[in-house]
């Protein structure tokens, strides 16, 4: 689920179409961005935002997050042009403390209508894994609004049909590997799941969420709905079901992806053989957010509660505290309303397939009671001592726990792997 110490620099942009050379106006725009960023002048950048972009990302919010970004990444030392497909230009941005893809979109008045940092490795031509236990290949899912990009990982030395796991990502701007530079998360959790499954003769498919990484389209944030994520999962389920390499299709949903997986599995009767919920919420969305905000100062939690209560009554709110902007900004309020209408306990009871519910005891975002609420007669409950929300070994201490969110080499909790693999191998 969402974290609250977040650095974000993002407005989403339309789809890539045909690659072209770098236009002069983009060269000038990125040069100004580099200059003003390094001179600590974020106001000079936001002054070049379009009116619509200022509405979605107010200059005060942009200034705050860009200052945080500068503290974390340091100066922007080099910017190299990669590709251009109207109206999107992609650059390799080398900061003192990291390398990212800088995505810029401009309108006819040379104003910024899109500005996004994403993991540079996701823009690489090859998505091949260095792990000899598996072979990886790209997969694309065409939707009405664009293309969802993913990776199929197949065990290297397995003959005959094999089970395949669809890994559905959690909330926020999460890519296929379980990382999000905007949220300061670098875990490689989903990549590690794929590798662990391959070592046990199980294939997998993981993907970038809509408007994240290499998943592109003409959809904008303010018209995104929870059902869109469910539709994407259903689309991948259908592709896997039709693939002659696979004997069974298992859906694994992490965090927000748990509810997505429940709904997708329920809508794909006959195409899904089993479901795995990992760190999934057992309550509707508004209760989850309110519970998570209890650890924040009272004025923030009270502010969020009031807006959520208003959304529940169908009344979006345009005025949002800047410190709550990432969580409940006006452009995502309709998405939140579409998410909150689902009750995970009610939806999971509709599943007639074998189910595994996995939950860690040191998860700061979803506690064990949520897993217990999801337990049904078709489900097996696996409580993993000392496992946190990103499926790593972690203590209860908040700061030490959160530190694992930026340790991509830290392995998955072994008990998680054995629980998932044992469940899959036990399917009839």
N, C-alpha and C positions, 0 to 999 in steps of 0.2 A: 504494500500500500504506500501512500505518499509519505515522504519525509518532510520535515519542516525547516531544516537548515540547508536551503536550496539556493544554488546559483543557476539562473536561467537567462538565456539570451536568445529568445526564439519568437518568431512569428512565422506561420507556415505559408508555403508558396505553392503555385500550381505545378503541374506535372512536367517532367522532362519529355521532350519529343525527339528532336533531331539535333545532334551535336553540331556546333558551329564554332567559329573562331571567336576570340575575345573582343567584344565591342569596346570602342574607345570610352564610352560613358561608364562602363563597368570598371575599366582600368582606372579611370579617374576616381570613381566612387570608392574602390577598395584602397586606393592610395590615401584618400582623405580619412577613411576609417582607421587605417594603420597610424596615420599621423595623430589624429585626435585621441585615439586609444592610448598611445604611448605618452602623450602629453597630459593624460588625465583630464580630458575635456569631453566627457560623455554627453554634455549638453549640446556640444557642437555636432555630435552625431545625430542625436534625436531631433535636432532642429531640421534635419533633412528627411525626417519621417513623413509619410503621407498622413493625411487627416485620419484615415481609417486605422493606420498603424498606431498612431498616437492614442486612438481610442482603445485599442487592445493592449497596448503597452505604454502607459503614461510615462512622460519623460522622467518624473521623479522616481518611478519604479525602475526604469531603465538605468538611471544614474546609480541607484543603490546596488543593483545586481552587477552592473559593469565594474563598479568599484570592488565588489567582492571577487569578481572574475580576475581583475588585475592583481589582487592580493594573492590569489591561488596560482595563477599561471605566469605572472610576471609580464615583461615586455613582449610585444609581438615583434620577433626578430626577422621574419622572412615570410613573404606571401607569394605563392606560385600559382599561376592559372592552371586549372585542370580541364574543365569542360564548360560549354555554354549551350543551353537549350532554352530558347525564349520562354519565359523571362528570367530564367535561373542561371546564374554563373556559380561555379564551384571552384574554390581555391584550396590549396594546401597551406594551412596557416601554422607556422612554426613559432611557438611561444618559448620563453625561457624554460618553462617547466612542463612542456607537453606539445604534442602535434595534433591538430584537429582539422576537419574540413570546415571551411567558412563558406556558407551558402548565402548568396545575395540576390535579391530580386528588386528591380526598379520599374517604375511606371513611366509613362511617356513624358512626365515632367522631371525625370531623373530623381524622383523621390524614392526612398526605401519603402518597399511594400513587403519585404521579407528579409530576415536576418537571423541566421541559425548556425550554431556550432554543433557538429555531430562527430562521432568517432571517426578518425581518419581511416582506420583499418577497414571500416565498412564500405569505403569507397574504392577499395582495392579491386583490381580486375579478377584476382583469384581469391576464392574463399576456402582454398584447400587447407586442411588441418595438417599440422606437423605430427600428430599422433599416428604411429603406424598401425594402430588397432582399427582404424576406420578410413573409409574413403568418402570424400564429400563432393557433392555436386549441387549447383544452384537450381532453384525451382521458382517459378513465377505463377502467381494466381491473379488472373485478370478479374477486376471488379467493375461495376458501373462507373466508379469515380477514379479508377487508376489501377495500379499494379502493386501487389504485395509480394515482397521478395523474401525468399527463405533459403535454407540449406538442408538438404537431405544427407544424413550420415548413415553409411552402411558398414557393417563389420567387414574388415578386410579379407578374412579367410573363412567365410561362411558360405556353404553351398545349400541350395534348396530355399524354400520359402522361410521367412522369418517374421516375427512380430515387429510392428513399427509403432512408435510412440509420437503423437503430436504434442509438442511442448508449447503451451499457450502462455505468453508472458504476462507479468503483473502490471500494475498501474503506472501511469506516467510515461515519459518518453523513453521506453525501454527497448533496446535492440535485441536481436536474435541471440546474443551471447549473455544477456542479462545485465547490460551496462547502460548508463545514462550520464554523459558528462554534464548535462544541464542540471541534474539532481546530485551531482558529485558522487555517483555510484559506479564502481568499477569492480565487479565481482567475478565475471566469467561463469556465473552459476549455471546458465543454460548450456553453455559450451561444455562444461564439466559433466553435466547430466548426459549429454550426447556421447561423450567419450566413455563414461562409465557404462552406459547401456551397450555400446559397441563392443566393449571388452567382454560382455556377457552374451554376445550373439544377438543383440536387439538393435534394430535400426531406429532412426528418429528423424523428425522434421521440426526445425525451429525457425522462427521468422521475425522480421522487423515489424513492429506494429504500424498501423496507418500513420503516414506523415513522419515516420522515423527511419533513419538510415537510408537504405536503398528502396524503401517502399514509398512510391510517389503517386500523386494524383491531383485532381483539381478540387478536392474537398477542402473546406476550410474548418478551422477549429469550432466556429460557432454553429456549424450544422452537423457536427459529429454526434452520434447517438450510440448508446451501449449496444444496441442491436447490430450496429455495423461490425463491432468486434465479433459478435456471435456469427454473423454471416461469413466473415473471413474464416473462422474456424470450421464452419460447415463446408466451405469451399475446399479447404485443405483435406478435410475428412473424405470428401468425395474423390479427390485426386488419389489419396492413399488407398482407398477401397478399390479403385480401378487399376491399381498398379499390381501386376502379376507377381512381383517379387515378395509381396507381403501376405502373411497368413492371417494375421489379426491386426486390428486397428485399436490402439489404446489411447485415450485422451488424458493428458496430464496438464492440469491447470494450476498455476502458481499465483497466490495472492488474488488480485482481481481476476486473474485468468481462471481461478477455480469456478466462479459463477459463470464466466463465459463458457467454460468446458461443460458445466452442468447443463446449460441451456442448449449448447450445440449438440451434446450427446443425446439429449431428450428429443431434439428435432431431427436426429439422424438415426432413428430406430432401424436396426438391422445392419447399419454400417459401422457401428462402434461396438466392440466386444467387451470393453471394460473402461472404467473411469478412475482417475487418481486425483484427489484434491490435496494440494500441498499448501499449507499455511493459508487456507481459505477462510473467509469470513462466514460466520454462522448467523449473522444478523443483516438486515437491510442496510444500504449504504449510509443513510443519515446517522444511524446508531454507531456504525463503525467510525465515521469521522468525528462524531462527538466524543466517543470513547478515547480516540487517539489524542484529541485536543485537551484532554484533562491534564496532560503533563505540561501544557503551555500556560503562560500567565493568564489569569482569570479574564482580563479584558479581551484577550484574543479568543479564548474558548467561548466566552459569552457572545462575542461578535459573530463567530461562526454559527453558534446555536441559533441565533436570531435569523440569520440568513437561511439556514437549512430549514427552519420552521416555515419561513416564508415560501421557500421553494416547494415544500411539501404541499402548500396550499395553491401552488401554481403561479406564484408571483415572483419572477426574477427580480434581482436587486442590482441596480447600476452602481450604487455607492458601496465600495468595499475598502476596508482598511488596507493600506499598502502592504502591511506585513502578512495579510491573508490573501494577497492578490494571486499568488501562484496557485493556491489551493482552491479558491472559489471565485476567481475573476469572472466578470460578466459573460465572457465568450465561452465558458465551459459550464455555465449554470444549467443550460438545457440538457447537456450530457449528464450532469449529476442528477437531474430530475428523472431522466430515462433510466439511470442506474438504480435509483432508490425505489423504483416501483417493484423491483424483484425481491422476494424473500427467499434466501438460499435454502432455508429449512423446508419450505414448501416445495421448491423446485426439485431438490435432490430426491424427495420422496417419489417423484414421478419416474425415476430411473429404475429399470428392471434388470440392469446388468451388474456384474460384480464391481464393487467399489472399494477403493482403499483411501482412507483419510489419514494424512500424515501431518503431524504438528510437533514443533519443537517447544521445549519448556522455557527457553530463554528468548523467545520471540518478543520483541518490544512492541510490535504492531498488532499482532493477532495472538490472543492468549489461548490456552488449552481448552477453555470452556467453549470456544467457537467450534473446535473439532468435535467436542462431545455433542453439541447441538446438531451437527451435520450427520451424526451416526444414525444409520437406518438398518433395517433387517438385512439388507444386501451388502452392508458395508463392514469392512475390517478397520479397526482403529489402531494406528501406530503412533504412539507418543514417544518422541526421541529426546531423551534427557540431554540438556546442554546444547541443543541446536537452536539457532536464531532464525530470523526471517529470511536471510539469504542462504540458509541451509548449511551454515558453517558452525564449527565449534566456537562457542562464545559464552562468556560469563554473564551474570545478570547485571553487572555494573554497566550503566548506560554508555559511558564514553568508550570503554573497552569493547563493548558490543558493537557500537557504531563504527569502530575502527576497522572491523572486518569488512565493511562495505567498500573499502578501498584496498583490499588485499586479494587481487585476482589469482594469485598463486596458492592461496590457502585452499586446501582440498575440501570437498564436500564431507559432511559428517558421514563416516562409514556406515553407521546404522541406517541412514537414509537410503543409501545405495542398496544395502542388503534387503531392506523392506520392500523397495520398489521392484527390484529384480526378482525377489522371491515371489511376490504377488503375480508378476507377469508370467513367470515360468510355471506357476501353479494353475494358470487358466486352462480350462478344458477346451 
